Amino acid sequence: MSKATKSKYVVREVLDEYPVPDDKHVIMRVTQGLGNNLIEVESPDGIRVLTTLPAKFQHTIWIKKGDHVMIEYVEAVTKVQADITHILYPNQIKFLKKKGLWPAEFPSKSEAQAEADAESQPPPRTKEVVAPNSDSEAEDMSDVFVNRNRRVQVESDVSESEDESE
């Protein structure tokens, strides 16, 4: 089976299956990715567990902080205590909520996203009222996009004042 065919089946499995947790499986939230396919997850009780992302998901499915996964505990010979068996997407989470299997300790993705968006939004800008046909109309740059990834270069009038004094 080619790599493209395999990834097609893996994606279909992840998106189309609606897994139901049983005695061996637990729903957890991703707290951070540690690299090398190691992911730290947190249970509804607040217990943190180190898990691995199986090889079938690598380079096909990506997991980020705040996503929900279903894990299966393994006998820990090393620090890794569990394997990720399913990655839960919003439609699967909705299905689990309807069945009453979703942990109440985890807020829904939309609630958590709304809180994060509210915190990350900049305060509203106030636009200055400019009289028409004024000279400052061409200099008004308040509507221009500001790239926050670059340092602001402040022009100083120090060099001009030195030239005038000589």
Contacts in CASP RR format, 6 or more apart in sequence:
PFRMAT RR
TARGET T0000
AUTHOR 0000-0000-0000
METHOD contacts of the structure
MODEL  1
MSKATKSKYVVREVLDEYPVPDDKHVIMRVTQGLGNNLIEVESPDGIRVL
TTLPAKFQHTIWIKKGDHVMIEYVEAVTKVQADITHILYPNQIKFLKKKG
LWPAEFPSKSEAQAEADAESQPPPRTKEVVAPNSDSEAEDMSDVFVNRNR
RVQVESDVSESEDESE
6 56 0 8 1.000
7 59 0 8 1.000
7 60 0 8 1.000
10 56 0 8 1.000
10 57 0 8 1.000
10 60 0 8 1.000
10 61 0 8 1.000
11 60 0 8 1.000
11 61 0 8 1.000
14 57 0 8 1.000
14 61 0 8 1.000
14 86 0 8 1.000
14 87 0 8 1.000
14 89 0 8 1.000
15 89 0 8 1.000
17 86 0 8 1.000
17 92 0 8 1.000
18 92 0 8 1.000
18 95 0 8 1.000
19 25 0 8 1.000
19 70 0 8 1.000
19 85 0 8 1.000
19 86 0 8 1.000
19 88 0 8 1.000
19 92 0 8 1.000
20 96 0 8 1.000
20 99 0 8 1.000
20 101 0 8 1.000
21 27 0 8 1.000
21 70 0 8 1.000
21 96 0 8 1.000
21 101 0 8 1.000
24 72 0 8 1.000
24 73 0 8 1.000
25 70 0 8 1.000
25 71 0 8 1.000
25 72 0 8 1.000
25 85 0 8 1.000
25 86 0 8 1.000
26 43 0 8 1.000
26 70 0 8 1.000
26 71 0 8 1.000
26 72 0 8 1.000
26 73 0 8 1.000
26 82 0 8 1.000
27 44 0 8 1.000
27 68 0 8 1.000
27 69 0 8 1.000
27 70 0 8 1.000
27 88 0 8 1.000
27 96 0 8 1.000
27 101 0 8 1.000
27 102 0 8 1.000
27 103 0 8 1.000
27 106 0 8 1.000
28 41 0 8 1.000
28 42 0 8 1.000
28 43 0 8 1.000
28 44 0 8 1.000
28 49 0 8 1.000
28 51 0 8 1.000
28 68 0 8 1.000
28 69 0 8 1.000
28 70 0 8 1.000
28 71 0 8 1.000
29 41 0 8 1.000
29 42 0 8 1.000
29 66 0 8 1.000
29 67 0 8 1.000
29 68 0 8 1.000
29 69 0 8 1.000
29 106 0 8 1.000
30 39 0 8 1.000
30 40 0 8 1.000
30 41 0 8 1.000
30 42 0 8 1.000
30 63 0 8 1.000
30 64 0 8 1.000
30 65 0 8 1.000
30 66 0 8 1.000
30 67 0 8 1.000
30 68 0 8 1.000
30 69 0 8 1.000
31 40 0 8 1.000
31 41 0 8 1.000
31 42 0 8 1.000
31 48 0 8 1.000
31 65 0 8 1.000
31 66 0 8 1.000
32 39 0 8 1.000
32 40 0 8 1.000
32 65 0 8 1.000
33 39 0 8 1.000
33 40 0 8 1.000
33 63 0 8 1.000
33 65 0 8 1.000
34 40 0 8 1.000
34 50 0 8 1.000
37 52 0 8 1.000
37 53 0 8 1.000
37 58 0 8 1.000
38 50 0 8 1.000
38 51 0 8 1.000
38 52 0 8 1.000
38 53 0 8 1.000
38 80 0 8 1.000
39 50 0 8 1.000
39 51 0 8 1.000
39 52 0 8 1.000
39 53 0 8 1.000
39 63 0 8 1.000
39 69 0 8 1.000
39 84 0 8 1.000
40 48 0 8 1.000
40 49 0 8 1.000
40 50 0 8 1.000
40 51 0 8 1.000
41 48 0 8 1.000
41 49 0 8 1.000
41 51 0 8 1.000
41 69 0 8 1.000
41 71 0 8 1.000
41 82 0 8 1.000
41 84 0 8 1.000
42 48 0 8 1.000
42 49 0 8 1.000
43 49 0 8 1.000
44 103 0 8 1.000
44 104 0 8 1.000
44 105 0 8 1.000
44 106 0 8 1.000
45 105 0 8 1.000
49 71 0 8 1.000
49 81 0 8 1.000
49 82 0 8 1.000
50 79 0 8 1.000
50 80 0 8 1.000
50 81 0 8 1.000
50 82 0 8 1.000
51 69 0 8 1.000
51 71 0 8 1.000
51 80 0 8 1.000
51 81 0 8 1.000
51 82 0 8 1.000
51 83 0 8 1.000
51 84 0 8 1.000
52 80 0 8 1.000
52 82 0 8 1.000
52 83 0 8 1.000
52 84 0 8 1.000
53 63 0 8 1.000
53 84 0 8 1.000
54 83 0 8 1.000
54 84 0 8 1.000
54 85 0 8 1.000
57 84 0 8 1.000
57 87 0 8 1.000
61 87 0 8 1.000
63 69 0 8 1.000
63 84 0 8 1.000
63 87 0 8 1.000
66 112 0 8 1.000
67 87 0 8 1.000
67 88 0 8 1.000
68 87 0 8 1.000
68 88 0 8 1.000
68 93 0 8 1.000
68 106 0 8 1.000
68 109 0 8 1.000
69 84 0 8 1.000
69 86 0 8 1.000
69 87 0 8 1.000
69 88 0 8 1.000
70 84 0 8 1.000
70 85 0 8 1.000
70 86 0 8 1.000
70 87 0 8 1.000
70 88 0 8 1.000
71 82 0 8 1.000
71 83 0 8 1.000
71 84 0 8 1.000
71 85 0 8 1.000
72 82 0 8 1.000
72 83 0 8 1.000
72 85 0 8 1.000
73 81 0 8 1.000
73 82 0 8 1.000
74 80 0 8 1.000
74 81 0 8 1.000
74 82 0 8 1.000
74 83 0 8 1.000
86 92 0 8 1.000
88 96 0 8 1.000
90 109 0 8 1.000
93 102 0 8 1.000
93 108 0 8 1.000
93 109 0 8 1.000
96 102 0 8 1.000
97 108 0 8 1.000
125 142 0 8 1.000
127 142 0 8 1.000
127 143 0 8 1.000
128 140 0 8 1.000
128 142 0 8 1.000
130 136 0 8 1.000
130 137 0 8 1.000
130 140 0 8 1.000
END
